[in-house]
Amino acid sequence: MKKAIFILLIYLITACQQKPERKLTIAVAANMQFAMKELSKTFTDQTGIACDLIISSSGKLTAQIKEGAPFDVFVSADIKYPKELFDTGFAIKAPKIYGYGKLVMWSMIDTIDPSLETLKSSKIHHIAIANPKMAPYGLATIEILKRHNLYENVKDKLVYGESVLQTNQFIISKSAEIGFTSKSVVLSPEMSNKGNWIDIKDTDYSAIAQGVVILNQNNQENAEKFYDFLSSADARRILENFGYLTKEK
């Protein structure tokens, strides 16, 4: 009996000395806002590691990281920014591509049927896009407009969101009659079946290869768990449900 009590005490002391899993702070590109909620919940359910999500444009998050923001992981809307951070010593492990984003055209106005031709219509006064200087989805939008010889016709109608998140706000509030956003937004439970949207042919813009990178060596073990999780079957299923491709066509 005494031996059993002694073993129990040793177990309790050891358990109390074990460090709790440290929370992850994840910088997340705005196009991933909805998908990341489900991804982080699944990750936490599987590992017990809680996640704080910081949502903004990839460009702005990169600037914050360079200024010393205490993020553990950066989930970008492209691979350029993660590579830049790794090449300049702000990341401790080479980035990898976790998925490929897709663009849609979206309107919350019932009488508007989204199409590239519609952008030239006199009833379209504002076209919402993410800032191409900060957000890869905005850069892809400019590429589409120029490819279809529309940019010069509609450039004065363009209103720029700091990120996909703000671009969505322009569209949802109808401040812009139409706009370009990530397919993951219109497929999210929060936005599903709201407004009218169409896919943009992915051959009309360069592949939006989205990368993840580990930043903080002080929380590297947990960060690597999340980094690896994004390549798991569960993560791929979630990403595909939100309209992302998990391998390049």
C-alpha positions as CSV (number, residue, x, y, z in Angstrom):
1,M,0.0,0.0,0.0
2,K,2.8,2.4,0.9
3,K,4.6,1.5,-2.3
4,A,1.4,2.3,-4.3
5,I,1.0,5.7,-2.6
6,F,4.7,6.5,-3.2
7,I,4.4,5.7,-6.9
8,L,1.2,7.9,-7.1
9,L,3.0,10.8,-5.4
10,I,5.9,10.5,-7.8
11,Y,3.5,10.5,-10.8
12,L,1.6,13.6,-9.5
13,I,4.9,15.5,-8.9
14,T,6.1,14.6,-12.4
15,A,2.8,15.6,-14.0
16,C,2.9,18.9,-12.2
17,Q,6.4,19.6,-13.4
18,Q,5.5,19.0,-17.0
19,K,5.3,22.2,-19.0
20,P,1.9,22.9,-20.6
21,E,1.8,23.1,-24.4
22,R,2.7,26.6,-25.4
23,K,0.2,28.5,-27.4
24,L,1.0,29.2,-31.1
25,T,0.7,32.7,-32.5
26,I,0.0,32.3,-36.2
27,A,0.2,35.2,-38.7
28,V,-2.4,34.4,-41.4
29,A,-3.0,35.9,-44.8
30,A,-6.5,37.3,-45.1
31,N,-7.7,34.9,-47.8
32,M,-7.1,32.1,-45.3
33,Q,-9.3,33.7,-42.6
34,F,-12.2,31.2,-42.7
35,A,-10.2,28.1,-43.7
36,M,-7.7,28.7,-40.9
37,K,-10.4,28.7,-38.3
38,E,-11.2,25.1,-39.1
39,L,-7.6,24.1,-39.6
40,S,-6.5,25.6,-36.3
41,K,-9.5,24.0,-34.5
42,T,-8.6,20.5,-35.9
43,F,-4.9,21.0,-35.1
44,T,-5.8,22.0,-31.5
45,D,-8.2,19.0,-31.2
46,Q,-5.4,16.7,-32.3
47,T,-2.5,18.2,-30.3
48,G,-3.9,20.2,-27.5
49,I,-1.9,23.2,-28.7
50,A,-4.0,26.4,-28.8
51,C,-3.6,28.9,-31.6
52,D,-4.0,32.7,-31.7
53,L,-4.6,33.9,-35.3
54,I,-3.5,37.3,-36.5
55,I,-5.2,38.2,-39.8
56,S,-3.9,40.7,-42.3
57,S,-2.4,41.0,-45.8
58,S,0.8,39.0,-46.5
59,G,2.8,42.1,-47.2
60,K,1.7,43.8,-44.0
61,L,2.4,40.7,-41.9
62,T,5.8,40.4,-43.5
63,A,6.6,44.0,-42.5
64,Q,5.5,43.3,-39.0
65,I,7.7,40.2,-38.7
66,K,10.7,42.2,-39.9
67,E,9.9,44.7,-37.1
68,G,9.9,42.0,-34.5
69,A,6.3,40.9,-34.2
70,P,6.3,37.8,-32.0
71,F,4.7,35.3,-34.4
72,D,5.6,31.6,-34.4
73,V,4.3,30.7,-37.9
74,F,3.5,32.7,-41.0
75,V,0.8,31.3,-43.3
76,S,1.1,33.5,-46.4
77,A,-1.0,34.0,-49.5
78,D,2.1,33.4,-51.7
79,I,5.5,31.8,-51.5
80,K,7.4,35.0,-52.2
81,Y,7.1,36.6,-48.8
82,P,8.0,33.4,-46.9
83,K,11.1,32.9,-49.1
84,E,12.1,36.5,-48.5
85,L,11.8,36.0,-44.7
86,F,13.9,32.8,-44.9
87,D,16.5,34.4,-47.1
88,T,16.9,37.4,-44.8
89,G,17.2,35.3,-41.6
90,F,13.7,35.9,-40.1
91,A,12.6,32.2,-40.6
92,I,14.3,29.2,-39.2
93,K,13.2,26.6,-41.7
94,A,12.7,26.8,-45.5
95,P,9.1,27.5,-46.5
96,K,6.9,25.0,-48.2
97,I,3.8,25.4,-50.4
98,Y,0.7,24.1,-48.6
99,G,-1.9,25.0,-51.3
100,Y,-2.9,27.0,-54.3
101,G,-5.5,29.8,-54.1
102,K,-8.3,30.4,-56.6
103,L,-9.9,33.7,-57.5
104,V,-13.6,34.4,-57.9
105,M,-15.6,37.4,-58.9
106,W,-18.4,38.2,-56.4
107,S,-21.3,40.6,-56.0
108,M,-23.9,41.0,-53.3
109,I,-26.3,42.8,-55.6
110,D,-29.0,40.4,-56.9
111,T,-29.4,42.2,-60.2
112,I,-25.7,41.8,-61.1
113,D,-24.5,38.7,-62.9
114,P,-20.7,38.6,-62.4
115,S,-18.6,38.4,-65.6
116,L,-15.5,40.1,-66.9
117,E,-17.7,41.9,-69.5
118,T,-19.9,43.2,-66.7
119,L,-17.0,45.2,-65.3
120,K,-17.4,47.7,-68.1
121,S,-21.1,48.2,-67.5
122,S,-22.3,51.7,-66.5
123,K,-24.0,50.2,-63.5
124,I,-20.6,49.2,-62.0
125,H,-19.1,52.2,-60.3
126,H,-16.7,50.4,-57.9
127,I,-14.7,47.2,-58.3
128,A,-13.1,45.9,-55.1
129,I,-9.7,44.3,-55.2
130,A,-7.0,43.6,-52.7
131,N,-4.0,46.0,-52.8
132,P,-1.6,44.4,-55.4
133,K,1.3,45.9,-53.6
134,M,0.5,44.0,-50.4
135,A,-1.8,41.1,-51.3
136,P,-1.0,38.4,-53.9
137,Y,-4.7,38.1,-54.8
138,G,-4.7,41.7,-55.8
139,L,-1.7,41.2,-58.0
140,A,-3.5,38.2,-59.6
141,T,-6.5,40.4,-60.3
142,I,-4.5,43.1,-62.1
143,E,-2.9,40.3,-64.1
144,I,-6.4,39.1,-65.2
145,L,-7.6,42.6,-66.1
146,K,-4.6,43.2,-68.2
147,R,-4.8,39.8,-69.9
148,H,-8.3,40.6,-71.0
149,N,-7.5,44.2,-72.0
150,L,-9.8,45.5,-69.3
151,Y,-7.4,47.4,-67.1
152,E,-7.4,50.7,-68.9
153,N,-11.2,50.6,-69.2
154,V,-11.9,49.9,-65.5
155,K,-8.8,51.2,-63.6
156,D,-10.8,54.3,-62.4
157,K,-13.4,52.0,-60.9
158,L,-10.9,50.0,-58.8
159,V,-11.1,50.4,-55.0
160,Y,-8.3,48.8,-53.1
161,G,-8.7,46.9,-49.8
162,E,-5.6,46.6,-47.6
163,S,-6.2,42.8,-47.8
164,V,-8.7,40.3,-49.0
165,L,-10.5,40.8,-45.7
166,Q,-11.1,44.5,-46.3
167,T,-12.0,43.7,-50.0
168,N,-14.7,41.4,-48.7
169,Q,-16.1,44.1,-46.5
170,F,-16.4,46.4,-49.6
171,I,-18.3,43.7,-51.4
172,I,-20.5,42.6,-48.5
173,S,-21.5,46.2,-47.6
174,K,-22.2,46.9,-51.3
175,S,-19.8,49.8,-51.2
176,A,-18.4,48.1,-54.3
177,E,-21.0,46.6,-56.7
178,I,-18.6,43.8,-57.5
179,G,-15.1,42.6,-56.6
180,F,-12.5,39.9,-56.7
181,T,-11.7,37.6,-53.8
182,S,-10.5,34.2,-52.7
183,K,-12.8,31.2,-53.5
184,S,-12.3,30.2,-49.9
185,V,-14.4,33.2,-48.8
186,V,-17.6,32.3,-50.8
187,L,-17.3,28.7,-49.8
188,S,-17.0,29.4,-46.1
189,P,-20.0,28.6,-43.8
190,E,-20.3,32.3,-43.0
191,M,-20.6,33.4,-46.7
192,S,-22.0,30.4,-48.4
193,N,-25.0,31.1,-50.6
194,K,-24.7,34.9,-50.2
195,G,-24.6,36.9,-53.4
196,N,-23.6,35.8,-56.9
197,W,-20.1,34.6,-57.8
198,I,-18.2,32.9,-60.6
199,D,-14.9,31.2,-60.8
200,I,-12.1,32.9,-62.7
201,K,-10.2,30.6,-65.0
202,D,-7.0,29.7,-63.3
203,T,-5.2,29.8,-66.7
204,D,-5.9,33.6,-66.7
205,Y,-3.5,34.3,-63.8
206,S,-0.2,32.9,-62.4
207,A,-0.6,30.1,-59.9
208,I,-1.1,31.5,-56.4
209,A,1.2,29.2,-54.5
210,Q,0.7,29.8,-50.8
211,G,3.5,29.1,-48.4
212,V,4.1,28.5,-44.7
213,V,7.2,29.2,-42.7
214,I,8.4,28.8,-39.1
215,L,9.6,32.0,-37.5
216,N,10.2,31.6,-33.7
217,Q,12.9,29.2,-32.6
218,N,11.7,29.6,-29.0
219,N,8.5,27.8,-29.9
220,Q,10.0,25.7,-32.7
221,E,8.7,22.3,-31.6
222,N,5.1,23.4,-31.6
223,A,5.5,25.4,-34.7
224,E,6.9,22.4,-36.5
225,K,3.9,20.4,-35.5
226,F,1.7,22.9,-37.2
227,Y,4.0,23.2,-40.2
228,D,3.8,19.4,-40.6
229,F,0.0,19.4,-40.0
230,L,-0.6,21.6,-43.0
231,S,0.6,18.7,-45.2
232,S,-1.6,16.1,-43.5
233,A,-4.6,14.4,-45.0
234,D,-6.9,16.2,-42.6
235,A,-5.5,19.6,-43.6
236,R,-5.6,18.8,-47.3
237,R,-9.3,17.8,-47.0
238,I,-10.1,21.1,-45.2
239,L,-8.2,23.2,-47.7
240,E,-9.9,21.4,-50.7
241,N,-13.3,22.0,-49.1
242,F,-12.5,25.7,-49.1
243,G,-11.6,25.7,-52.7
244,Y,-7.9,25.5,-52.5
245,L,-5.8,23.1,-54.7
246,T,-3.4,21.1,-52.7
247,K,-1.2,20.3,-55.7
248,E,-0.4,22.4,-58.7
249,K,-2.3,21.5,-61.9
